């Protein structure tokens, strides 16, 4: 079985010109997720198509001009469920 750990951050540019970066990580445990590219695509799809915030949005609910998702690291942790 494989467990993908993806760390990422989102850079927010606020309408007052300031920039704010928020970091987080997600894990994916899915036997169909067998490549790093698929794990990155999963995260990108979640970012674009989910209404669930990807990072802590405290203090960011108003004034966001634009934002950019950056994937920092993708780690594969393989383990055997039989042991």
Buried (B, 14 or more C-beta within 10 A) or exposed (E): EBBBBBBBBBEBBBEEEEEBEBEEEBEBEEEEBEEBEBBBEBBEEBBEEEEEEBBEEEEBEEEBEEBEBEBEEBEEEEEEEEE
